[in-house]
């Protein structure tokens, strides 16, 4: 049986400091038909990641979140399975 909590803890230990480095930086955002840059405010905790994205290309802040178990992190960004958002730096 897959232990999702253990997988989430491993992702947190490996990527949390990298993700926090992106806090207050400009990143690109894509989710469905939305695709534009904005400043991200990132908070992490034992549950996962919470992001507020503020962009001049959208009329209100966008709130994103994802539990550690569903995050996929790369060198320059991350995405969340099931909810289909993706943020990345240029």
ABEGO torsion letter per residue (X at the ends): XBBAAAAAAAAAAAAAAAAAAABGBBBBBBBEABBBBBBBBBBBBAAEBBBBBBBAABABBBBBBBBAAABBBBAABBBBBGAGBBBBBX
